[in-house]
Amino acid sequence: MASIKEATRTAIDFARDTLGEERTRSLQLEEIESGSDDGSEVWRITLSTVSTDAAKGFAALQSTHPKREYKTFVVRKDTGEVVAMKIRGLTDA
């Protein structure tokens, strides 16, 4: 069974492998949630990176809060396999 730490490491490795070095340079852990998906117990792990648009240009260097992109990775608890990567939209509070 994949622990929270193992699932998080798997999600980070998967993100780096699939999204590439440039898009994952500033990777941050945002959320971890336990749940079920299609009858399987899963971890939903949300990671963020600096938006590729925000990472370019002089304006990005001056910004104290660059725009971030969020993705949720679904990791099966029984196998530790990443079975989904989804864009995580945020709502304004």
N, C-alpha and C positions, 0 to 999 in steps of 0.2 A: 504494500500500500504506500502510495506517495505521500510523504509528509508535506506540510506547508512549505518548508524550506526547500525540499526537493522539487516540488511543483514550481515554485518561484524560479529556481535556478533553470529548470527546463524551459519555462516560458521566456526567460531572458536569453538563453542560448538559441531558442527557436527564433526569437525576434531578430537577433544579430545575424543568424544564418539566412533568414528570408528577406529582411529589410535592408541589410547591408550596413557597412561600417559608418557611412556618412549619416544615415537616418537614425542610427542608434548611438551616436556619440554621447549624447546627454540623457541616456535612459534613466528613468526614475520609477520606482515602485510607488503606485498610488493607492490601490485597493486589493484586498483579497477577500473572497466570499466563497463559502461552502454552499453547494446546491446539487441539483440533479438535472440531467440532460438526457433525454431519450431512455430513461430508466437506469442510467448509470450515475453514480455519485461522482461529482466533479469539483474542482477548484476553478473559480473564475478569478483570474489575476489581471488587473489593469495596470499597464505600464504607460508611461508618457515619454515623449521625446520633443525636442524643440522642432517646430515646424520647419520644413526645408526652406520655405519662403522667408521665415523669420531669421533663419540662420545665415542668410546672405545679406551683404550690404552693410553700409555704415550705420544705418538706423538701428540695425539689430545690435550693434556694439553699444549703442547708447541706451537701449531699452533695459530697464531694471526687471521687467517681467515679460520676457519674450513669449510669443504665442506657442502653446504646446499642443501636440496631437496625442490623442489617447486611443489605445487599443486594448481590448480585453481578449485574453487567451484562455481557452477552456482546456483544462488538463484533467484527464480521467484519473481518479484516485487509485483505482485498482492496478493500472498499468503505468501511470506516469506519462502517458502519451498526450501530446498536444493534439486535440481533435478539431479545434477551430480558432480562428483569429478574426475578431470583429472590430470595426470602428466603434469607438465609444464616444457618443456625442454627449456634451454637457449642456445643461439648461442654466440659464442665467438666474441667479438668486436675487 
